[in-house]
Amino acid sequence: MHLIVGLGNPGDKYRNNRHNIGFMAADAIASRHRFPPFRDKFKGVVAEGTIDGEKVLLLKPQTYMNDSGESVAAAASFYKLEPKDITVIYDELDLIPGKARIKVGGGNGGHNGLRSIDPRIGTGYRRVRLGIGHPGSKDAVLHWVLGDFSKVDRQEWLEPLLTALADTVGLLLKGDDSTVMNKLAIAVNGDAAARAERPETADPTRKKSTGQSHIRAARENPPAAEVPEGGPMAAMLAKILGKKDDKPE
């Protein structure tokens, strides 16, 4: 059996929060693979089914994020699972919205859910980090993670990301992390952008692609500040930005 844990906070108040993207991923997997309804167990809600011939238990801890480890440890102990049999899906501030990174082991990165899980089951489980972006200020982080995804977020990258993750979870169970990440990148950014992220080929003369979707371009390449034309304010901004003043004709 493989245990897939989606992290989040319980209750309608938090349902659409950025911090609940792990819950959303678990729901998408359950729907795609026709799992039965979630039921109460292990201080959480669980749904059990089969994906590509492997028995899978989906778990959404209902302990609130800071105590997620209590629920995960209870399920792992009951089924005698080792860390290698467990995958945890959660939100990542340090990745741009829609970007996914997968690895086995590592630190908690300041994530309260992982801080609760690591001491109870160890660190050798697979981590699926789903980027939600950073608000730019440490003081704004709490409001950001407990804020809802916008309608634009959902349409442009969240729904494609969750759908692709649900479609490729069988590869995730097999440990084919690189293929899963590539397929998620294609779903969010298009094929050209995904190719641009791949390692260079053996041919050193081949140029790296610079193609990217308008979504990715907007997130990674914000427009440069414009300098007003004319007047003392323009002169001051031009000096700050290193732009030479045009001489009057």
Buried (B, 14 or more C-beta within 10 A) or exposed (E): EBBBBBBBBBEEEBEBBBBBBBBBBBBBBBEBBEBEEBEEBBBBBBBBBEBEEEEBBBBBBBBBBEBBBBBBBBBBEEBEBEBBBBBBBBBBBEBBBBBBBBEBEEEBEEBBBBBBBBEBBBBEBBBBBBBBBBBEEEEEBEEBBBBEBEEEBBEBBBBBBBBBBBBBBBBBBEEBBEEBBBBBBBBBBBBBBBBBBEEEEEEEEEEEBEBBBEBBEEBEEEEEEEBEEEEEEBBEBBEEEEEEEEEEE
